[in-house]
Amino acid sequence: MCRTLARRIALLALAFCAAVSLVRPADAAQAAVTPGSVFVIPVAGAIGPATADFIVRGLSRAADDHAQLAILQLDTPGGLDTSMRQIIKAILASPVPVATYIAPGGARAASAGTYITYASHIAAMAPGTNLGAASPVQLGIGGQEAPKPGQTPAMPGEKPASGASAASDGAAPGALALDSQSTELRKQLHDAEAYIRGLAQLRGRNVEWAERAVREAVSLSAHDALDQKVVDFIARDIPDLMKQVDGRTYETSAGAKRLSTAHAPIVTLQPDWRSRFLAVITDPNVALILLMIGMYGLFFEFSNPGFVLPGVAGAISLLLGLFALQLLPVNYVGLSLIFLGLAFLIAEAFLPTFGTLGFGGIIAFVIGALMLIDTDLPGYGIPLPMIAAVVVFSVLFIFGVSGMVLRARRRPVVTGAEAIIGSVGVVLDDGLVAVGETDARTESSRDSLLHGEPERVGWARVHGERWRVSSTAPLAAGNAVRVTGRRGLTLTVVPAGDIPQPQSSRMGPG
């Protein structure tokens, strides 16, 4: 039955996946898109795997539907380097001109958003917006920080800026000495600087400011960015931007494209189920919870084989959690500590360690959760309250299971040969027959005769079953007896005192 249920669940899951794969997102289900439309792809929040997937598929759809312009409406504090580079590759390979429009008012394009703006064919900002602060965030734990705003890292052979007064720690403000930089940080800075310089040269934008945005983490307002040729336009809204770029020609991977966007129809794309699903599971908090559910589900399944549901839910959750983590910048030492901590907590339920494994598991889990996400980017850390809540739940869960196991061990045996000793039964014969008066002599009966014991044998009902019994005391039908031993298929009984019995339990006359 369990196997049948598991097969049904698997078939339903496959049918659901097949049905979902055949359904196009709601925003893509339009019967037809007018050729020459302008596609708007709104992006808000940190740049991550879900955002990259949404933008890449949006640009691909703009090319398939022969749009003449794709606009990324951007508002981001930054994001992951791998996701940013995936987006930039899609922009550079797009046969449709791509405009990055930092909007609405109050929006920003910091860090990764600055690179995406520089990579786009058209860069525009709404009034009251800003961009910049493109320094790479230092990865790992215990490393040095990236340059702060106003600090210029010294290049090889350079000295700190002259005229700077000494800071409280003895270092010159406005400069980050080369000797104080780790090799990893220098590599990140030089790589990021070369990357944005190449994008600036490709699009003919301000190269010097791009380098400063990386080296000094500087930012610009919309009007300053336009004055310094960092962006091409300031537009109140998307229709205003479309009017300003109307009639201009831009080079794309498919050749030169002349825009005629003044009165072009606008198609706004929205994240579909796939993008929303990726956004949910790639949240580090959700990924950590999925790992826990997966571990505990498999633990229950292995402890109770054939229960099916914990195993199915645990396997799915564990695979989803691992899929999410491979899209994120994960510290594998932290991930190993999380698994080790969960293993210790589970082992605490079965081994008499008196809390040693449980305490060690808590410490390993907390340290692993703190180290799990290998970046300081906003929106990608696991907050301490979340870690504390998970630890408390795990401790209560494991020690609750341990308590149930201990209580189960203290319960008396209710099945098997041990359980029948001490049980009370009812004699079924009108009178037990002396062993010497019957031919049904067992080895135990002959042993009793050799020792001179006047043993009698007969039948009694014990645990609802008909048993052959022997006793040294005369008993009548209906008498209660207590089992004192078992020899093969014969029970040794002694009188337990008369107890009221139903009439149907008696055998014989009356």
PyMOL commands that set and color helices and strands:
alter all, ss='L'
color gray80, all
select helices_A, chain A and resi 2-22+26-28+49-64+81-92+112-119+178-180+183-203+207-215+222-227+238-245+273-281+284-303+309-326+332-348+356-371+384-410+416-420+435-437+443-450+503-505
alter helices_A, ss='H'
color red, helices_A
select strands_A, chain A and resi 38-44+69-75+98-102+108-110+122-125+130-132+152-153+175-176+219-221+233-234+249-252+255-258+266-268+424-427+433-434+456-462+465-471+480-487+490-495
alter strands_A, ss='S'
color yellow, strands_A
deselect
rebuild
show_as cartoon
